[in-house]
Amino acid sequence: MLSQTEENYLKALFYLTSENADKSEAGTNELAATLNVKPATANDMLKKLKEKKLVNYERYGKISLTNSGKKQAIDIVRKHRLWETFLYEKLEFTWDEVHEVAEQLEHIHSPKLIEKLEKFLNYPEFDPHGDAIPNAKGELKVQARKTLSEMAVGKTCKLIAVKDNSASFLQYVMKVGLGLSSKIKVISRQDFDGTLEIEVNGKKSVVSQKFADNLFVV
């Protein structure tokens, strides 16, 4: 059985190399920054994961998940997103509260519990943040999507997911009046810094390019 720290490394590698990126490898510094640890600390853990045949890794080289590592990472992501959905839909946790609690619950090792949880939730395909929930076979439903910053001026789009799940970002999203499935019209864009003026439910707001980069739309 893997430790919580080992599971967190596998999950972070999955996000960096398989889901939110068009690549199959990550760097040690990139992984360390994602997990908020020092590169030397990440190196030590990567050695352990390599010994367990969960990652492909050479010191200071690129890192990738082995088939076994990816399978375990997807299982952790699956549990995390099912727990987020349960907390949001059944226990009325808010959008910005579910991530931190699910981080704790994802480490419970009970396949039967997760199987029952998924059935209880009626086999959801997406979590409260719009991310795809892997099914029991490890398959994810892929959605074609763009970031809000890629939308042309004058176009209207629908918010389907967020890239940043932090409480501070989600609170800002809600302050702008946005939630999943919200319609967003791009009014204008500043060439200088990519700042956007958007309209949501008749209310206009000015948002940064960084903000727009963290919203997935169709």
C-alpha positions in Angstrom: 0.0 0.0 0.0 1.3 3.5 -0.9 1.7 6.3 1.6 -0.4 9.5 1.3 2.7 11.3 0.1 3.4 8.8 -2.6 -0.2 9.0 -3.8 0.1 12.8 -3.9 3.2 12.6 -6.1 1.5 10.2 -8.5 -1.6 12.4 -8.7 0.5 15.5 -9.3 2.4 13.7 -12.1 -0.9 12.7 -13.7 -2.1 16.3 -13.8 1.2 17.5 -15.2 1.6 14.8 -17.9 -1.7 13.3 -18.8 -4.6 15.6 -18.2 -3.9 19.3 -18.1 -1.0 19.2 -20.4 -0.2 18.1 -23.9 2.9 16.1 -22.8 3.9 12.8 -21.3 6.8 14.0 -19.2 7.5 16.5 -16.4 10.6 18.1 -14.9 11.7 17.7 -11.3 11.4 21.5 -10.6 8.0 21.6 -12.1 6.8 18.7 -10.0 8.4 20.2 -6.8 6.7 23.5 -7.5 3.3 21.8 -7.9 3.7 20.0 -4.6 5.3 23.0 -2.9 8.4 21.0 -1.9 12.2 21.5 -2.6 13.6 19.7 -5.7 15.9 17.6 -3.5 12.8 16.4 -1.6 11.1 15.5 -4.8 14.2 13.7 -6.0 14.2 11.5 -2.9 10.6 10.5 -3.4 11.0 9.9 -7.1 13.8 7.4 -6.3 11.3 5.5 -4.1 8.6 5.5 -6.7 11.1 4.3 -9.3 12.0 1.4 -7.1 8.3 0.5 -6.9 8.2 0.7 -10.8 5.6 3.5 -10.7 7.7 6.2 -12.5 10.4 6.4 -15.2 13.0 8.7 -13.9 16.7 9.5 -14.0 18.2 12.2 -11.7 17.7 15.6 -13.2 16.0 14.0 -16.2 12.4 14.0 -17.2 9.8 12.0 -15.3 6.9 10.0 -16.6 4.4 7.6 -15.1 4.7 3.8 -15.9 1.5 2.0 -16.8 1.2 0.8 -13.3 1.9 4.3 -11.9 -0.7 5.9 -14.2 -3.3 3.2 -13.2 -2.8 4.1 -9.5 -2.8 7.8 -10.2 -6.1 7.5 -12.1 -7.6 5.6 -9.2 -6.6 8.4 -6.7 -8.1 11.0 -9.1 -11.3 9.0 -9.4 -11.7 8.8 -5.6 -11.0 12.5 -5.2 -13.6 13.6 -7.8 -16.2 11.2 -6.5 -15.8 12.6 -3.0 -16.0 16.2 -4.3 -19.2 15.3 -6.1 -20.6 13.7 -2.9 -19.7 16.6 -0.7 -21.2 19.2 -3.2 -24.4 17.4 -4.1 -25.3 15.5 -1.0 -23.7 17.4 1.9 -24.1 20.9 0.5 -20.5 21.9 0.7 -19.7 24.9 -1.5 -17.7 24.9 -4.7 -14.6 26.3 -2.9 -14.8 23.9 0.1 -14.9 20.5 -1.5 -11.3 20.2 -2.8 -9.6 20.4 0.6 -11.9 17.8 2.2 -11.6 15.5 -0.8 -7.8 15.7 -0.5 -8.2 13.8 2.8 -10.9 11.4 1.8 -9.1 10.3 -1.4 -6.6 8.2 0.6 -9.2 5.8 2.0 -8.4 2.3 0.7 -11.7 0.6 0.2 -12.7 -0.4 -3.4 -16.2 -1.5 -2.1 -16.8 2.0 -0.6 -15.9 3.8 -3.8 -18.0 1.4 -5.9 -21.0 2.0 -3.5 -20.3 5.8 -3.6 -20.3 5.9 -7.4 -23.6 3.9 -7.6 -25.1 6.2 -4.9 -24.2 9.3 -7.0 -25.7 7.6 -10.1 -22.4 7.2 -11.9 -21.5 10.9 -12.5 -19.1 11.8 -15.4 -17.9 15.2 -14.1 -17.1 16.7 -10.7 -18.3 20.1 -9.3 -15.4 21.8 -11.0 -16.2 20.3 -14.4 -13.3 17.8 -14.4 -14.0 14.3 -15.8 -14.4 11.5 -13.3 -12.6 8.3 -14.4 -14.9 5.3 -14.4 -14.1 1.9 -12.8 -12.0 1.0 -15.9 -10.0 4.2 -15.6 -11.6 5.8 -18.7 -12.3 9.5 -18.7 -14.8 11.3 -20.9 -12.9 13.8 -23.0 -14.4 17.2 -23.6 -13.2 19.4 -26.4 -12.6 22.8 -24.7 -10.7 26.1 -24.9 -9.7 28.6 -22.2 -11.7 31.8 -22.0 -8.6 33.8 -23.0 -8.8 32.0 -26.4 -12.3 33.1 -27.2 -12.8 35.8 -29.9 -14.3 39.2 -29.0 -18.1 39.1 -29.6 -18.4 35.4 -29.0 -20.6 33.8 -26.2 -19.4 30.6 -24.5 -20.3 28.4 -21.6 -18.1 27.7 -18.6 -17.5 23.9 -18.3 -14.5 23.6 -15.9 -11.8 25.5 -14.0 -8.1 24.8 -14.1 -7.4 26.3 -10.7 -9.3 24.5 -7.9 -7.9 26.7 -5.1 -10.5 28.2 -2.7 -9.2 31.8 -3.4 -9.7 31.4 -7.1 -13.1 29.8 -6.9 -14.3 32.5 -4.5 -13.2 35.1 -7.1 -15.0 33.2 -9.8 -18.2 33.3 -7.8 -17.7 37.0 -7.0 -17.7 37.6 -10.8 -21.1 35.8 -10.8 -19.9 32.6 -12.6 -20.7 29.0 -11.9 -20.6 25.8 -14.1 -22.7 26.3 -17.2 -22.7 30.1 -16.9 -22.9 31.9 -20.2 -20.1 34.4 -20.8 -19.9 37.0 -23.6 -16.5 38.4 -24.5 -17.1 42.2 -24.9 -13.5 43.4 -25.5 -9.8 42.5 -25.1 -6.9 44.8 -24.4 -4.0 44.1 -26.8 -1.4 45.3 -24.2 -2.0 42.7 -21.5 -4.9 40.5 -22.6 -7.4 42.0 -20.1 -10.9 41.0 -21.0 -14.3 42.7 -20.5 -16.9 40.1 -20.1 -20.7 40.0 -19.5 -22.4 37.4 -17.3 -26.2 37.6 -16.7 -26.2 41.2 -17.9 -23.4 42.2 -15.5 -20.1 43.4 -17.0 -16.7 42.7 -15.4 -13.1 43.3 -16.3 -10.9 40.3 -15.7 -7.2 39.5 -16.2 -5.7 37.2 -18.7 -4.5 35.0 -15.9 -8.1 34.7 -14.7 -9.3 33.8 -18.3 -6.5 31.3 -18.7 -8.0 29.3 -15.7 -11.5 28.9 -17.1 -12.4 26.2 -19.6 -15.3 27.0 -22.0 -17.1 25.6 -25.0 
